[in-house]
Amino acid sequence: MGETDFNEKFEDFLNSYVAEKINEIRKQHKDLVAQKAALAQKLESCEAFWAYEE
């Protein structure tokens, strides 16, 4: 295997690895956005309850 082959394979490996990590981060981001929306909705419910109690 020549240096050029190694460099190409290494570049392919890095591109694949980076793409995989980007996909993982996107999924985590999507999950966190959903959690944030759920917490915001829960907070609004709590605030509405306390406004009703006052």
Secondary structure, DSSP 8 states (H G I E B T S, - for coil): --HHHHHHHHHHHHHHHHHHHHHHHHHHHHHHHHHHHHHHHHHHHHHHHHHHH-
